[in-house]
Amino acid sequence: DQRGQLGNHQKSISHFTNICDQSIWMRRSTSARSITSKSHADPGPALRV
């Protein structure tokens, strides 16, 4: 039914979001020095997906 499909869709979205968050944090930790020298408003291409 539609509810089951919607639940699966939300699950896949949250899973994809988790993967994006993990890749962002990995990039953040590996390039923390370059990020700290930049403003918080524009973290730069390193944090953009």
N, C-alpha and C positions, 0 to 999 in steps of 0.2 A: 504494500500500500504506500501512499505518499509519505506518511510519517516515517516509515522505515527508510525510504530513500533519502529523506531529508536528514535523518540521523546519520546515515552513512556519509552523506555529503559534508555535514558539519565535522564529522570525525576526520575525514580526509583533509579538510581545511585546517583544522587544529594541528594535524600531524605535519602538514606542509609549513605552517607557521612555526612550529617547534624547530624544524630543520633550518628554517631561515634564521631564527633566533640563535641557534647553536653556531651557524656559520658566522654570524655577525660577532658573537662573543669570541669565537676563535680568532677572527681577524683583529678584533679589539685587543686581545691579550698579546698577540704577536706584534702589533704595531702601536703599543700603548704610548711609547715615547713620542712618536710623531703626532699622535692624537692629542696628547696633553699640551703640545705647543700650539694647537689650533683652538679657535673659539668654539664654545659649545653650540652656538647657533649653526655653524657650518662645519661638521666633523670631517667633511671631505669625502672623496670617492671611496675610501677604504670601508666606510660603514654603509654605503648605499648598495642595495641589492639589485 
